[in-house]
């Protein structure tokens, strides 16, 4: 038997986003739904597919506080649209997912990871550095999507 080649896999930027940005988006949407639209925590939990305890933690800042999205108007515009769509019932779960992806896109494009001071250690640091170097631009310039067609 030959010698096995070991390649260390890079943690993907989306893994970092799941640990940092997605909880921050849920926290922002939760605050919008409760503070601006008067919904109860239990109702928000049902809409977002999390527990009421998670919503309570979002509201107290014990969860979802890694990135403060409230200072960026473009991002908050999408957060407000998600909240409105939930309240009015005019967004389905796929559209909410697409709008969440739009928030991620805007955060990456605007370099908000870099300016937010998100700190990651170990294997996650390299991935956060990749996010901060505008992953989308790298993806487009690489031509990898064209080669996959």
N, C-alpha and C positions, 0 to 999 in steps of 0.2 A: 504494500500500500504506500502511496505517495504521501508526502507531507501535506497536511491541511493548510490552506492559506486562510488566515484570519484577517478579515477586513472590519475595522470598527465602523459601524453605521453611524452616520450623523443623525442626531436627534432632529427631526423635521421642524421647521418653523411653525407649522400648524400645531404641533404638540405644545409649544411654548404659548401659543395663542389660547389654546384650550385651558391652560393653567392660569393665564393672566387676564387676557382680554374678555373672554366669554363670561367669566364671573362678574367682571366690571360692567359688561353690557346688561346682564341680568339685574344687577344692582340698580343701574340707571333706569331701566325700564320699570322695575319694581317701584322705585321712588316716584317716577312719573305717574304710574297707575294709582298709587296710594295717595300721594300728596296733591296731584292735579285733578284726578278723576274720582277720588273718594272711594276707591275699591278697598275691600277688606283683604288682609294678608292671606287668608285662606283661599279667597277667589283668585288672587294673583298667583298663588302657588299652583292652583289647578290650571290656570292659563299657561304658566311657564313650565309645568311638568316637574316641579320640585316640591319639597315639603314646606309647610307653613313655617317650620323652624328655620329653614334656609332663608325664607323671606324676612323673617325677624332678624336674622344675622345680617342680611343685606342692608336692612334699614338702620341697624346699629353701627354698621361699618365694620363688623367683625368678619365679614366675608365680602369679596368683590371690591375691595378697596385698593387693590394693587395699582390700578390706573384710575385717575380721576378724569372722567370723560366730560364732566359738566363745564369745563372751561373752553371746550372747542365747539363753536356754534354749528359747524357743518356736521359733526358727529351727533350732536344733540338733536339736530333736525331729523335725523334718521331714527334716533331713539324715540322722539315724540311721535313720529309716523307709525312706529311699531305699536306704541301705547294706544294711539288713536284707533289704529286698525283692530286692536284687540277689543277695545271698548265698543266700537261700532260694529264689529263682526265682519268687516269688509276685507280682512286679510286671512288667508288660510295659513296653515303651518309651513307650507313650502315658501310662501311669500315672506313670512317672518324670517325663515332661514336665509332667503336671498338678501333681505335687508340687513340681517346680522353679518352676512358676508360683505355687504357694502360698507358697514362700519369698519370691519377688519381692513378692507381695501383702503379706506380713507385714512385710517390710523397709520397703516404702513406707508402709504404715499406721502403723507404729511410729516413723516419722521417722528410721530408722537411717542413711539417706544423710546427713542433716544432722549427726547426732551422730558419724558415722564420720570426718568430715573429708575425704571424697572431694573432690578438687579437679579441676576440668576447666577448660580454656581455650577461648577463642574461641567458635565456634558451639555447642560442647557445654555451655558454662556455662549458657546459657539453658535448655537441655533439662534439665540437672541441677536447676536452680532449679524447673522445672515438676514434676519428680519430688518434690522436697522440699516442694512446696506441696500434697502429697497429691492427686496426679493422679486417683486413683479418685473422690474426693469431687467434684472439678471435673467429671469425666465424668458422674457421676450427677446432679449439680445442673443440668448443661447441658440435659438431656433429649434429647441428640443420638441416643441409642440408640432412643428411642421414635419419633423422626422418621424413622428409617431403616426401620422396620417396614412 
